[in-house]
Amino acid sequence: MGIGFRELLIILAIALLIFGAKKLRNIGSDLGAAVRGFKKSMNEGEDEESGKKLSQEGRPDADFSTGKTDRDSADSSKNA
């Protein structure tokens, strides 16, 4: 069912009565800053992960597409 517009107005009016306009404005500002900080850190984490993927793509020992590992290559050279 969810919260309708009327219920949301009632909740906001009760919060305004409990906290007051000045305190409610400070709470909103602090909450907005917290959300912005969270989004910023999430974006930095995603950038860091993509940077790790890019740096590993250039490494020859990080290529897993052939199906052979370095250990298999070393074993085959010993057997030859």
N, C-alpha and C positions, 0 to 999 in steps of 0.2 A: 504494500500500500504506500509506504513512504510518508515523508513529512510534507504537508501542503504549505501553501503560503501563509494561511491563517495561523497554523501551529508555529511556524517559524517566527512570525511577528510576536506571538505570545511569549515564546522563549526569549527573544531579544528584549522585550519589554521587562520581563522578570530579571534578566541579567542587568539591565539598566538600573532597575530599582535596587538591586543588591549591591552592585559595584559602584554605581554613579558614572556620570558621563566622562569625567577626567580619567578615572581608573580604567574604564572600559576602553578608552582611546589608547592608553598605555599598553593594555593587554593586547589589543589588536596590533599595535605597532611592534611589540616584542614577538608576537606570533608570526607576523609577516617577515621579520628579520630572521627568525628561526627557519622558516620555510625557504627563504632565499639562500641561507647558509647551507641547508640540506641539499637543495638543488645544485648549488655550486660544487659541493663536495662530491655529489653523484656524477656530475659532468667531468670533474677532474679525475675521478676513478675510472670512468669510461675512456677518457683520453689516455690515461696511463696504461690501461689494458690494451688499447689499440696500438700504442707505442711499443709495448712488449711484443705484440704479434708481428709488427713490422720489423722489429729488430731480429726476431727469430727467423723470419722468412729469408733474410739474407745469409744466414748461417748454413753452411753445408751439412753440419751434423744435426740440424733440426729438420731435415727433409725426410719425412716419413712416407712419401708417396711411392717409393720403390718397393717397400715391404721388407727390405733387408736392413738389418741393424748393423752397427759397427762391429758388434760381437760376431755376427755371421760372417762378415767380411774377414775378420781376423782368423776365424776358424777355417775358412776356405783357403786362406793363404798358408796356414800351417799344414794343411793336408796336401798341398801341392808340392 
